């Protein structure tokens, strides 16, 4: 029975990964999450490779407003990457040729959150926003949302997870068989396995920060 369930989930994940479709954005939940309307129903979309301030966090509402101005009520092209452990579709949004994910970074409305900072275009946009400074980078001490979530574990704010709904799916790019903090060699690797591979065991307290022994905590 477990094998059948696993195969069913794997099939769903494979079908979702790489899918492209167009849909209308009917709600913007925060600076990196929207709700779209498909014929089959509503779909919650988590923008891939970025992490915006939580709504209750400083600059959270500003980031949400920025995304709303861009996409609310509009048809967008959605390039799905995976389904995460919270049931959200992780995807890139395109609005008439504009990369919405990247635009949030360019405006200084979110942090770049690509795998090992491998998306050099996003890294460059973030550095540009810092230099201006633009958006949240104009704040005296902007706090990354993953650190804020650790300090506010009881506030609703789901961390970004660009992974399939199957814990430890070794078929995803860059995902091996590691499942424990003792197997990680750095905080970056631990964060990758949590956010890109869906290894929830690395985040025992559910605050969005993996392996406290490696990633520590904000004092």
Secondary structure, 3 states (H helix, E strand, C coil): CHHHHHHHHHHHHHHHCCCEEEEEEEEEEECCEEEEEECCEEEEEEECCEEECCCCCCCHHHHHHHHHHHHCCCEEEEEEEEECCCCCEEEEEEECCEEHHHHHHHCCCEEECCHHHCCHHHHHHHHHHHHHCCHHHHCCCCCCHHHHHHHCCCCCCCCCCCCCCCCCCCCCCCCCCCCCHHHCCCHHHHHHHHHCCCCHHHCCCCCCCCCHHHHCCCC
